[in-house]
């Protein structure tokens, strides 16, 4: 199995990555939003927007 970041062989300790460095790079991509699952349904986006607005209204300022 090859590391999805650098394509080197993986190590059992860090599988599916070859090192902690590559695992951290992957985690950083998740945190930054580089990885995303696209929504095809416009209603999903509208529902999410409504939920976010409602959450903002419920926050104490």
Secondary structure, DSSP 4 states (H G I P E B T S, - for coil): -B-TTT-PBP-GGGTTSSSHHHHHHHHHHHHHT-S------HHHHHHHHHHHHHHHHHS--
